Amino acid sequence: MPRDPRAFLWDVQQAGQAIAEFTAGLDASGYRASPLIRSAVERQFEVIGEALNRLSKDAPDIADRVPDLRRIVSFRNILTHGYAVVDDGRVWEIVTSMLPTLRATVAALLSELGPPDA
């Protein structure tokens, strides 16, 4: 039985919130200086990418409404499989310029889809 698409969106929402909390008050230099924070952020992006990948398979109609979904999944693959070539500057750019839009999109979709059926 396929997982409720709201569960994937909730996973994205929670991971995005975690990234926001991990990076609050940091700038690019502060991000680069902390291996702990970089690792935590990368892990949450892996969760986001995997959740959206599964959403695209289980609920493509909903997944199609997430801008740049394929790029997000590809980014997850780089983090997971190409860990030796991760560009911290690029990750920071995604945190600051792309993650807010993704979070807003997911929040809107969750609101529109409503609570899980009882």
MDAnalysis code that builds the backbone (N, CA, C; Angstrom):
import MDAnalysis as mda
import numpy as np

u = mda.Universe.empty(354, n_residues=118, atom_resindex=np.repeat(np.arange(118), 3), trajectory=True)
u.add_TopologyAttr("name", ["N", "CA", "C"] * 118)
u.add_TopologyAttr("resid", np.arange(1, 119))
u.add_TopologyAttr("resname", ["MET", "PRO", "ARG", "ASP", "PRO", "ARG", "ALA", "PHE", "LEU", "TRP", "ASP", "VAL", "GLN", "GLN", "ALA", "GLY", "GLN", "ALA", "ILE", "ALA", "GLU", "PHE", "THR", "ALA", "GLY", "LEU", "ASP", "ALA", "SER", "GLY", "TYR", "ARG", "ALA", "SER", "PRO", "LEU", "ILE", "ARG", "SER", "ALA", "VAL", "GLU", "ARG", "GLN", "PHE", "GLU", "VAL", "ILE", "GLY", "GLU", "ALA", "LEU", "ASN", "ARG", "LEU", "SER", "LYS", "ASP", "ALA", "PRO", "ASP", "ILE", "ALA", "ASP", "ARG", "VAL", "PRO", "ASP", "LEU", "ARG", "ARG", "ILE", "VAL", "SER", "PHE", "ARG", "ASN", "ILE", "LEU", "THR", "HIS", "GLY", "TYR", "ALA", "VAL", "VAL", "ASP", "ASP", "GLY", "ARG", "VAL", "TRP", "GLU", "ILE", "VAL", "THR", "SER", "MET", "LEU", "PRO", "THR", "LEU", "ARG", "ALA", "THR", "VAL", "ALA", "ALA", "LEU", "LEU", "SER", "GLU", "LEU", "GLY", "PRO", "PRO", "ASP", "ALA"])
u.atoms.positions = np.array([
    [0.846, -1.178, 0.000],
    [0.000, 0.000, 0.000],
    [0.891, 1.240, 0.000],
    [0.651, 2.167, -0.939],
    [1.461, 3.387, -0.989],
    [1.263, 4.234, 0.272],
    [2.309, 4.915, 0.628],
    [2.271, 5.809, 1.779],
    [1.456, 7.050, 1.418],
    [0.748, 7.586, 2.381],
    [-0.015, 8.819, 2.187],
    [0.958, 9.918, 1.751],
    [0.673, 10.611, 0.653],
    [1.597, 11.641, 0.176],
    [1.857, 12.735, 1.199],
    [0.904, 12.965, 2.086],
    [1.104, 13.977, 3.127],
    [2.262, 13.609, 4.038],
    [2.507, 12.311, 4.202],
    [3.618, 11.873, 5.048],
    [4.956, 12.286, 4.441],
    [5.094, 12.162, 3.125],
    [6.329, 12.600, 2.469],
    [6.498, 14.108, 2.603],
    [5.402, 14.840, 2.400],
    [5.461, 16.295, 2.534],
    [5.795, 16.695, 3.963],
    [5.245, 15.983, 4.921],
    [5.544, 16.263, 6.330],
    [7.026, 16.024, 6.599],
    [7.578, 14.955, 6.040],
    [9.015, 14.694, 6.207],
    [9.845, 15.846, 5.644],
    [9.446, 16.352, 4.479],
    [10.148, 17.488, 3.882],
    [10.023, 18.709, 4.785],
    [8.824, 18.944, 5.269],
    [8.584, 20.083, 6.153],
    [9.462, 20.008, 7.412],
    [9.516, 18.849, 8.023],
    [10.298, 18.689, 9.252],
    [11.798, 18.842, 8.987],
    [12.275, 18.282, 7.900],
    [13.696, 18.395, 7.562],
    [14.054, 19.845, 7.228],
    [13.185, 20.528, 6.520],
    [13.420, 21.941, 6.206],
    [13.455, 22.797, 7.456],
    [12.568, 22.512, 8.387],
    [12.558, 23.234, 9.660],
    [13.852, 22.977, 10.428],
    [14.304, 21.735, 10.426],
    [15.556, 21.399, 11.118],
    [16.725, 22.175, 10.515],
    [16.791, 22.236, 9.194],
    [17.870, 22.990, 8.541],
    [17.816, 24.457, 8.956],
    [16.625, 25.024, 8.977],
    [16.477, 26.426, 9.383],
    [16.978, 26.632, 10.814],
    [16.653, 25.701, 11.684],
    [17.106, 25.806, 13.077],
    [18.620, 25.629, 13.181],
    [19.162, 24.675, 12.454],
    [20.606, 24.416, 12.509],
    [21.415, 25.623, 12.034],
    [20.877, 26.348, 11.060],
    [21.643, 27.421, 10.426],
    [21.260, 28.819, 10.914],
    [20.321, 28.903, 11.826],
    [19.887, 30.214, 12.334],
    [21.080, 30.973, 12.907],
    [21.209, 32.210, 12.489],
    [22.274, 33.065, 12.991],
    [23.625, 32.869, 12.327],
    [23.715, 31.968, 11.381],
    [24.986, 31.714, 10.703],
    [25.067, 32.485, 9.396],
    [26.281, 32.724, 8.967],
    [26.539, 33.185, 7.614],
    [27.326, 32.079, 6.918],
    [27.733, 32.305, 5.690],
    [28.431, 31.269, 4.929],
    [29.706, 30.817, 5.630],
    [30.442, 31.757, 6.209],
    [31.688, 31.399, 6.907],
    [31.415, 30.542, 8.132],
    [30.398, 30.914, 8.873],
    [30.043, 30.124, 10.051],
    [29.599, 28.725, 9.681],
    [28.879, 28.626, 8.576],
    [28.452, 27.314, 8.096],
    [29.666, 26.466, 7.724],
    [30.553, 27.034, 6.943],
    [31.747, 26.297, 6.510],
    [32.622, 25.882, 7.685],
    [32.622, 26.664, 8.745],
    [33.508, 26.410, 9.887],
    [33.028, 25.282, 10.793],
    [31.800, 24.811, 10.595],
    [31.252, 23.806, 11.505],
    [30.959, 22.480, 10.803],
    [31.849, 21.515, 10.968],
    [31.582, 20.199, 10.373],
    [30.298, 19.570, 10.920],
    [29.985, 19.844, 12.160],
    [28.772, 19.289, 12.768],
    [27.526, 19.821, 12.065],
    [27.470, 21.122, 11.892],
    [26.302, 21.714, 11.233],
    [26.236, 21.295, 9.772],
    [27.372, 21.292, 9.086],
    [27.369, 20.861, 7.679],
    [26.832, 19.439, 7.559],
    [27.277, 18.562, 8.432],
    [26.800, 17.169, 8.393],
    [25.305, 17.084, 8.658],
    [24.841, 17.841, 9.627],
    [23.416, 17.815, 9.962],
    [22.571, 18.350, 8.812],
    [23.006, 19.438, 8.209],
    [22.267, 20.030, 7.090],
    [22.244, 19.064, 5.906],
    [23.386, 18.496, 5.592],
    [23.442, 17.557, 4.470],
    [22.515, 16.369, 4.705],
    [22.470, 15.873, 5.921],
    [21.584, 14.739, 6.228],
    [20.123, 15.118, 6.004],
    [19.751, 16.304, 6.428],
    [18.361, 16.727, 6.250],
    [18.025, 16.926, 4.775],
    [18.989, 17.397, 3.996],
    [18.756, 17.493, 2.554],
    [18.620, 16.100, 1.934],
    [19.317, 15.128, 2.457],
    [19.141, 13.756, 1.977],
    [17.720, 13.282, 2.252],
    [17.195, 13.592, 3.437],
    [15.815, 13.227, 3.783],
    [14.843, 13.913, 2.826],
    [15.052, 15.203, 2.596],
    [14.176, 15.947, 1.681],
    [14.190, 15.312, 0.292],
    [15.365, 15.035, -0.226],
    [15.473, 14.456, -1.565],
    [14.832, 13.088, -1.668],
    [15.023, 12.274, -0.657],
    [14.434, 10.935, -0.686],
    [12.912, 11.004, -0.571],
    [12.415, 11.863, 0.309],
    [10.958, 11.998, 0.463],
    [10.323, 12.479, -0.843],
    [10.962, 13.449, -1.498],
    [10.402, 13.943, -2.763],
    [10.530, 12.915, -3.878],
    [11.578, 12.141, -3.870],
    [11.719, 11.070, -4.856],
    [10.577, 10.063, -4.701],
    [10.304, 9.677, -3.484],
    [9.205, 8.718, -3.255],
    [7.851, 9.342, -3.574],
    [7.689, 10.631, -3.232],
    [6.453, 11.325, -3.572],
    [6.231, 11.296, -5.079],
    [7.299, 11.492, -5.842],
    [7.162, 11.513, -7.304],
    [6.702, 10.171, -7.854],
    [6.997, 9.098, -7.141],
    [6.574, 7.765, -7.583],
    [5.164, 7.427, -7.112],
    [4.829, 7.834, -5.881],
    [3.533, 7.478, -5.302],
    [2.418, 8.466, -5.641],
    [2.780, 9.723, -5.831],
    [1.771, 10.757, -6.103],
    [2.346, 11.778, -7.085],
    [2.559, 11.370, -8.330],
    [3.191, 12.268, -9.298],
    [2.418, 13.564, -9.524],
    [1.103, 13.522, -9.379],
    [0.307, 14.736, -9.570],
    [0.651, 15.791, -8.522],
    [0.926, 15.370, -7.308],
    [1.321, 16.296, -6.251],
    [2.791, 16.690, -6.439],
    [3.617, 15.726, -6.744],
    [5.044, 15.993, -6.931],
    [5.283, 17.009, -8.044],
    [4.462, 16.978, -9.069],
    [4.610, 17.918, -10.184],
    [4.431, 19.367, -9.745],
    [3.857, 19.575, -8.600],
    [3.620, 20.929, -8.097],
    [4.784, 21.462, -7.261],
    [5.807, 20.625, -7.067],
    [6.990, 21.041, -6.310],
    [8.033, 21.534, -7.308],
    [8.319, 22.841, -7.289],
    [9.315, 23.368, -8.227],
    [10.686, 22.716, -8.028],
    [11.345, 22.440, -9.126],
    [12.713, 21.906, -9.108],
    [12.850, 20.554, -8.420],
    [11.793, 19.776, -8.406],
    [11.844, 18.484, -7.717],
    [12.990, 17.612, -8.230],
    [13.159, 17.514, -9.531],
    [14.233, 16.666, -10.077],
    [15.605, 17.156, -9.636],
    [15.784, 18.467, -9.595],
    [17.062, 19.021, -9.137],
    [17.297, 18.717, -7.657],
    [16.242, 18.746, -6.875],
    [16.366, 18.453, -5.444],
    [16.770, 16.994, -5.249],
    [16.143, 16.106, -5.982],
    [16.492, 14.690, -5.894],
    [17.924, 14.470, -6.371],
    [18.314, 15.143, -7.437],
    [19.696, 15.031, -7.925],
    [20.691, 15.536, -6.883],
    [20.338, 16.607, -6.201],
    [21.198, 17.141, -5.142],
    [21.346, 16.111, -4.026],
    [20.258, 15.442, -3.688],
    [20.305, 14.378, -2.681],
    [21.275, 13.285, -3.112],
    [21.236, 12.935, -4.383],
    [22.126, 11.888, -4.894],
    [23.589, 12.309, -4.810],
    [23.861, 13.574, -5.079],
    [25.234, 14.070, -4.941],
    [25.682, 13.966, -3.489],
    [24.828, 14.389, -2.579],
    [25.196, 14.332, -1.157],
    [25.444, 12.901, -0.699],
    [24.621, 11.988, -1.190],
    [24.713, 10.601, -0.750],
    [25.857, 9.854, -1.423],
    [25.998, 10.026, -2.721],
    [26.952, 9.213, -3.469],
    [28.223, 9.953, -3.870],
    [28.151, 11.276, -3.907],
    [29.308, 12.056, -4.325],
    [29.839, 12.908, -3.198],
    [29.740, 12.369, -1.993],
    [30.075, 13.128, -0.783],
    [31.446, 13.790, -0.853],
    [32.375, 13.235, -1.603],
    [33.732, 13.784, -1.662],
    [33.799, 15.079, -2.471],
    [32.754, 15.368, -3.235],
    [32.770, 16.563, -4.073],
    [31.703, 17.579, -3.676],
    [31.184, 17.473, -2.465],
    [30.161, 18.411, -2.009],
    [30.784, 19.793, -1.855],
    [30.148, 20.765, -2.447],
    [30.592, 22.155, -2.403],
    [29.811, 22.870, -1.299],
    [30.492, 23.186, -0.206],
    [29.819, 23.818, 0.933],
    [29.180, 25.152, 0.559],
    [29.825, 25.883, -0.343],
    [29.251, 27.146, -0.801],
    [27.936, 26.942, -1.522],
    [27.854, 25.892, -2.318],
    [26.609, 25.584, -3.046],
    [25.520, 25.153, -2.069],
    [25.896, 24.344, -1.084],
    [24.911, 23.927, -0.081],
    [24.361, 25.163, 0.629],
    [25.253, 26.069, 1.022],
    [24.811, 27.277, 1.717],
    [23.878, 28.103, 0.825],
    [24.211, 28.204, -0.448],
    [23.360, 28.931, -1.392],
    [21.965, 28.312, -1.446],
    [21.889, 27.010, -1.442],
    [20.595, 26.323, -1.470],
    [19.830, 26.582, -0.181],
    [20.535, 26.547, 0.950],
    [19.898, 26.831, 2.242],
    [19.259, 28.214, 2.224],
    [19.990, 29.190, 1.729],
    [19.520, 30.566, 1.826],
    [18.602, 31.011, 0.693],
    [18.766, 30.443, -0.493],
    [17.988, 30.958, -1.622],
    [16.882, 30.034, -2.116],
    [17.024, 28.736, -1.910],
    [16.036, 27.812, -2.469],
    [15.166, 27.146, -1.405],
    [15.738, 26.884, -0.250],
    [14.980, 26.190, 0.793],
    [13.735, 26.964, 1.241],
    [13.797, 28.292, 1.392],
    [12.578, 28.997, 1.803],
    [11.407, 28.787, 0.835],
    [11.679, 28.768, -0.461],
    [10.615, 28.540, -1.448],
    [10.058, 27.127, -1.333],
    [10.945, 26.160, -1.165],
    [10.489, 24.779, -1.001],
    [9.622, 24.649, 0.236],
    [10.067, 25.242, 1.339],
    [9.289, 25.157, 2.580],
    [7.906, 25.775, 2.406],
    [7.834, 26.911, 1.730],
    [6.541, 27.564, 1.508],
    [5.638, 26.707, 0.622],
    [6.198, 26.106, -0.413],
    [5.431, 25.242, -1.310],
    [4.865, 24.045, -0.551],
    [5.709, 23.415, 0.247],
    [5.272, 22.233, 0.999],
    [4.202, 22.611, 2.031],
    [4.380, 23.736, 2.698],
    [3.371, 24.181, 3.663],
    [2.029, 24.412, 2.971],
    [2.055, 25.019, 1.799],
    [0.816, 25.262, 1.054],
    [0.166, 23.953, 0.619],
    [0.958, 23.008, 0.154],
    [0.404, 21.713, -0.258],
    [-0.209, 20.982, 0.925],
    [0.485, 20.991, 2.059],
    [-0.056, 20.324, 3.250],
    [-1.352, 20.974, 3.698],
    [-1.407, 22.284, 3.645],
    [-2.628, 22.996, 4.017],
    [-3.778, 22.643, 3.069],
    [-3.471, 22.619, 1.799],
    [-4.478, 22.294, 0.794],
    [-4.983, 20.858, 0.923],
    [-4.074, 19.929, 1.182],
    [-4.448, 18.523, 1.266],
    [-5.188, 18.183, 2.550],
    [-5.022, 19.008, 3.567],
    [-5.723, 18.801, 4.826],
    [-5.158, 17.662, 5.643],
    [-5.775, 17.443, 6.801],
    [-5.302, 16.394, 7.696],
    [-5.544, 15.003, 7.108],
    [-4.762, 14.024, 7.558],
    [-4.980, 12.642, 7.095],
    [-6.398, 12.181, 7.421],
    [-6.902, 11.288, 6.597],
    [-8.219, 10.729, 6.844],
    [-8.208, 9.928, 8.139],
    [-9.292, 9.972, 8.822],
    [-9.405, 9.233, 10.099],
    [-9.629, 7.766, 9.864],
])
